[in-house]
Amino acid sequence: MSLESVTDALRQRAGSAASLGHKVKFAVGGGEVVHWDGTATPPVISNDDDDADTTIAISLDDMEKLLSGDLDPTFAYATGKIKVEGSVGVALKMASLLGD
């Protein structure tokens, strides 16, 4: 899966997501990011490396598995496949939005 396809998948989910009230950045490796501005309605999804309340570091492969439902976010966090900088509570809210 490419950064573009991950970004598109997040845009699709953002359309039906409730307001998060926070900005979240997914750092997917290689300096690439997906930024979810949950302070806007509907959320704005971009690849801009803007400031965020919470940053979630995850590989592009694991992000694909997360979006497809093949990776449980809690398990991924517990095993170090996901690292959270900022609010773990916001990351948990995001995990519920991403659940397949």
ChimeraX attribute file (.defattr): number of C-alpha atoms within 10 A of each C-alpha:
attribute: neighborCount
match mode: 1-to-1
recipient: residues
	/A:1	11
	/A:2	10
	/A:3	17
	/A:4	12
	/A:5	11
	/A:6	18
	/A:7	17
	/A:8	14
	/A:9	16
	/A:10	21
	/A:11	18
	/A:12	12
	/A:13	16
	/A:14	22
	/A:15	13
	/A:16	11
	/A:17	17
	/A:18	13
	/A:19	14
	/A:20	20
	/A:21	14
	/A:22	19
	/A:23	21
	/A:24	26
	/A:25	25
	/A:26	23
	/A:27	22
	/A:28	19
	/A:29	13
	/A:30	8
	/A:31	7
	/A:32	14
	/A:33	23
	/A:34	23
	/A:35	24
	/A:36	26
	/A:37	24
	/A:38	21
	/A:39	14
	/A:40	14
	/A:41	14
	/A:42	16
	/A:43	24
	/A:44	16
	/A:45	23
	/A:46	18
	/A:47	16
	/A:48	12
	/A:49	14
	/A:50	14
	/A:51	12
	/A:52	18
	/A:53	15
	/A:54	19
	/A:55	23
	/A:56	23
	/A:57	19
	/A:58	22
	/A:59	16
	/A:60	20
	/A:61	13
	/A:62	18
	/A:63	23
	/A:64	19
	/A:65	15
	/A:66	19
	/A:67	19
	/A:68	14
	/A:69	13
	/A:70	13
	/A:71	17
	/A:72	16
	/A:73	24
	/A:74	13
	/A:75	11
	/A:76	15
	/A:77	16
	/A:78	11
	/A:79	10
	/A:80	12
	/A:81	16
	/A:82	20
	/A:83	17
	/A:84	18
	/A:85	13
	/A:86	14
	/A:87	14
	/A:88	15
	/A:89	11
	/A:90	19
	/A:91	23
	/A:92	13
	/A:93	12
	/A:94	19
	/A:95	16
	/A:96	12
	/A:97	16
	/A:98	18
	/A:99	15
	/A:100	13
